[in-house]
Amino acid sequence: MKAVLVLELRGLTQQAEVLVHELEHMSMNTERIRAATIDITKGAIARVSAAQHPEASGQQGTDTFYWTFPDVDSGAIFGSLLIADLWDKASRQGLYYVKPSLGLGWCEPQVSDSHLLDDGSLETYRVADGGRAFTLYLVGDAIAKTAYPFLGPEEEARKAHVKVRPLDWQAAVASSAIDQSTVYIPPLLLDSDVVYSDTGAAALNVILSQQEASREILVFGGPPSLNDEMYIHYVRESIRLIRDTENGSQLAIISYLPVNDSTSSAIWLELCTRLAAECPTRLRFSAFLIGQGQLRPFSYQVFDKKSVHVGLRGFSPFRETPTLSSAILIRNTRIAQLFVNDFNQSFQSIGTVDDDKHHELKAGLGKLDQRRRTQVETTVRELLEARA
């Protein structure tokens, strides 16, 4: 027997249809709104899963997620932290269209092709599907299997013929029963020489901490998403590091520039070219174009020829652009040296971005209209003038 936790995003299709009204002229559609909600939910799941490890997990259809745990209390802790994370996102950023409802049952789960098949799991799903938003219900036999002190009075489920008890996740999270401090810390794997990051935010925090402690940094990757505050912070911190003449840090960057994202590529090209001209002894910059439909699945940074940080890139259907999804930091001189050798050979082959190369890359990205040219110039100027 296992504890089965099911999350259902309430009213996702209907809410997307309402929210898209009069936004069609902005290239918005219901699929992108649904994708945004799923993106937000998966981010919360990744953060909580980094500390509270379910035995198994899956996604059924678009808006149903499920996990199994060895006991009900483990599922209750996971569910409480997950709702708390999503509520924090909704309340702080006004994303009230994200409406999770969770059911936690006790049964012998049976899964085929990512679908829950057994009666107990389906009953738990029906409770979540008919439940109130931001509510976690203990279902049927699960009620007697927990010592959790934060249960509300028994009630009848809306879409299932079973007794349920809502769990006061806010009281649970506020108490000492749940240690939240581990949720946002990347867990160590195997030994102290490897650090794994489940999310892009966690990976960027690792990069920033390694940059600050290093003197020689090699970077390979694409343009960062400057629509996201965490990437803006990363870029500003990197600019500050390059300009800091006292720490003696030196960076070398090889960037691939997607032609199908010409605005982001143009911003990154201009920013790095100008910064390299300003700080020629502390920044070397090389770049090349990649065509329509091409995607480099990873990026990496090498720190002091001792550590390598490899980031995996996934495609965000909401942003319609590749983005950092997870990463691993390996502290191993021999492995780092392999990346150093590859980087140096690539840099020599591609060459530094000088005036001729700069013009060639700009031409390859295509002519930008006046609006996008203004966006490029404004963004680059603001980043160079800001102080991290």
Secondary structure, 3 states (H helix, E strand, C coil): CEEEEEEEECCHHHHHHHHCCCCHHHCCCHHHHHHHHHHHHHHHHHHHHCCCCCCEEEEECCCEEEEEECCHHHHHHHHHHHHHHHHHHHHHHCCCCCCEEEEEEEECCCEECCEECCHHHHHHHHHHHHCCCCEEEEEHHHHHHCCCCCECCCEECCCCCCEEEEECHHHHHHCCCCCHHHCCCCCECCCCCEEEECCHHHHHHHHHHHHHHCCEEEEEECCCCCCCHHHHHHHHHHHHHHHCCCCCCEEEEEEEEEHHHHHHHHHHHHHHHHHHHHCCCCEEEEEEEECCCCCCCEEEEEECCCEEEEEEEEEECCCCEEEEEEEEEEECHHHHHHHHHHHHHHHHHHCCCCHHHHHHHHHHHCCCCHHHHHHHHHHHHHHHHCCC
